[in-house]
Amino acid sequence: MTAPDTRRRSRFLLGFLLVALLVAGGVSYLASSSPDGLDSVTLHGCEVTETSDGEQLDGTCIAQNATDHATASGPLADYSVGGAEHSVGIAGILGVIVTVLVAGGLFWLLRGRTKPEPAPSDDD
C-alpha cells in the first residue's frame, strides 16, 4: 500500500470516528424517553401508579413480572454515566470509543497476513 493510500484511509477513519462521536455525543440528547414498542406491549393492560418507592404496576400485564437486569446498577445503566440524568452524551461517546477499540482490536487480530513476495532471482 502506498503512502497516499494510507493517508487517505487514515483521513477517512479519523473523519468516521469524529462523525460517530458527534452523533453519539450530540444527537443522543434528542432520543425519545418514551417507551419503545416492546415496552408499550408489555405495559398493555397495566395501570402505573406512583408510590414512595417508585412506580407500581396494577392490572394484568406482562411487565408485572419484570425484574431489573444484572447490569441495572452498572456505571452506564440507562444510557447515562453513574445514573446522572444529563450524562447521556458522555455515555454515547464512551460507547463509541469502546466499540471502536473492541472492533479495531478484533480486526487487528483477525487481519489477513500477507506473505512477503520473494525477491527476484538473478538466474532469470
C-alpha positions as CSV (number, residue, x, y, z in Angstrom):
1,M,0.0,0.0,0.0
2,T,1.4,3.4,-0.9
3,A,1.7,6.4,1.3
4,P,-1.2,8.4,-0.4
5,D,-3.5,5.3,0.1
6,T,-2.5,5.1,3.8
7,R,-3.1,8.8,4.3
8,R,-6.5,8.6,2.6
9,R,-7.5,5.6,4.7
10,S,-6.3,7.4,7.9
11,R,-8.3,10.6,7.0
12,F,-11.4,8.5,6.3
13,L,-11.1,6.6,9.6
14,L,-10.5,9.8,11.5
15,G,-13.5,11.5,9.9
16,F,-15.7,8.5,10.5
17,L,-14.6,8.5,14.2
18,L,-15.3,12.2,14.6
19,V,-18.8,11.9,13.0
20,A,-19.6,8.9,15.2
21,L,-18.5,10.8,18.3
22,L,-20.6,13.9,17.3
23,V,-23.6,11.8,16.7
24,A,-23.2,9.8,19.9
25,G,-22.4,12.9,22.0
26,G,-24.9,15.3,20.5
27,V,-27.8,13.6,18.9
28,S,-28.3,11.2,21.8
29,Y,-29.9,14.1,23.7
30,L,-32.6,14.1,21.1
31,A,-33.5,10.4,21.7
32,S,-37.1,9.8,22.9
33,S,-37.6,8.9,26.5
34,S,-41.0,7.3,25.7
35,P,-41.2,3.6,25.9
36,D,-40.4,1.7,22.7
37,G,-42.8,-0.8,21.0
38,L,-41.8,-3.7,23.2
39,D,-42.2,-1.7,26.4
40,S,-45.6,-0.5,25.2
41,V,-46.8,-4.0,24.5
42,T,-45.6,-5.4,27.9
43,L,-47.4,-2.5,29.7
44,H,-50.7,-3.1,27.8
45,G,-53.3,-3.8,30.5
46,C,-51.4,-2.2,33.3
47,E,-52.1,0.9,35.4
48,V,-49.0,2.6,36.5
49,T,-49.3,4.3,40.0
50,E,-46.6,6.3,41.6
51,T,-45.5,5.3,45.1
52,S,-42.9,6.4,47.5
53,D,-40.7,3.5,46.3
54,G,-41.1,4.5,42.6
55,E,-43.7,3.1,40.2
56,Q,-46.1,0.2,40.9
57,L,-47.9,-1.7,38.2
58,D,-51.5,-2.8,38.8
59,G,-53.8,-4.8,36.5
60,T,-52.8,-7.7,34.2
61,C,-49.8,-7.2,32.1
62,I,-46.6,-9.0,31.3
63,A,-44.5,-6.2,32.8
64,Q,-45.7,-7.0,36.3
65,N,-43.2,-9.9,36.4
66,A,-40.3,-7.9,35.1
67,T,-37.2,-7.5,37.3
68,D,-34.0,-5.4,36.9
69,H,-31.3,-7.0,34.7
70,A,-27.9,-7.9,36.0
71,T,-26.2,-4.6,34.9
72,A,-29.0,-2.3,36.1
73,S,-26.7,-0.8,38.7
74,G,-23.7,-0.6,36.4
75,P,-21.8,2.6,35.6
76,L,-23.6,3.0,32.2
77,A,-27.1,1.8,33.2
78,D,-30.0,3.6,31.4
79,Y,-27.7,5.2,28.9
80,S,-26.1,7.6,31.5
81,V,-22.9,7.8,33.4
82,G,-23.2,6.9,37.1
83,G,-27.0,7.4,37.0
84,A,-26.7,11.2,36.2
85,E,-29.6,12.2,34.2
86,H,-27.8,14.7,31.9
87,S,-24.8,12.5,31.0
88,V,-26.4,10.7,28.0
89,G,-23.9,12.2,25.6
90,I,-20.9,11.1,27.7
91,A,-22.3,7.6,27.8
92,G,-22.8,7.7,24.0
93,I,-19.2,8.8,23.5
94,L,-17.8,6.2,25.8
95,G,-19.9,3.6,23.9
96,V,-18.4,4.7,20.6
97,I,-14.9,4.6,22.0
98,V,-15.3,1.1,23.5
99,T,-16.9,-0.2,20.3
100,V,-14.1,1.2,18.1
101,L,-11.4,-0.2,20.4
102,V,-13.0,-3.7,20.5
103,A,-13.8,-3.8,16.8
104,G,-10.3,-2.4,15.9
105,G,-8.7,-4.9,18.2
106,L,-10.6,-7.8,16.6
107,F,-9.8,-6.6,13.1
108,W,-6.2,-6.3,14.0
109,L,-6.1,-9.8,15.5
110,L,-8.0,-11.3,12.6
111,R,-6.5,-9.4,9.7
112,G,-5.1,-11.4,6.8
113,R,-1.4,-11.7,6.9
114,T,0.2,-11.3,3.5
115,K,3.3,-13.3,2.7
116,P,6.3,-11.3,1.5
117,E,6.9,-11.6,-2.2
118,P,10.1,-13.5,-2.9
119,A,13.0,-11.4,-4.2
120,P,13.6,-11.7,-7.9
121,S,16.5,-14.0,-8.6
122,D,19.4,-13.3,-10.8
123,D,19.0,-16.6,-12.5
124,D,16.2,-15.4,-14.8
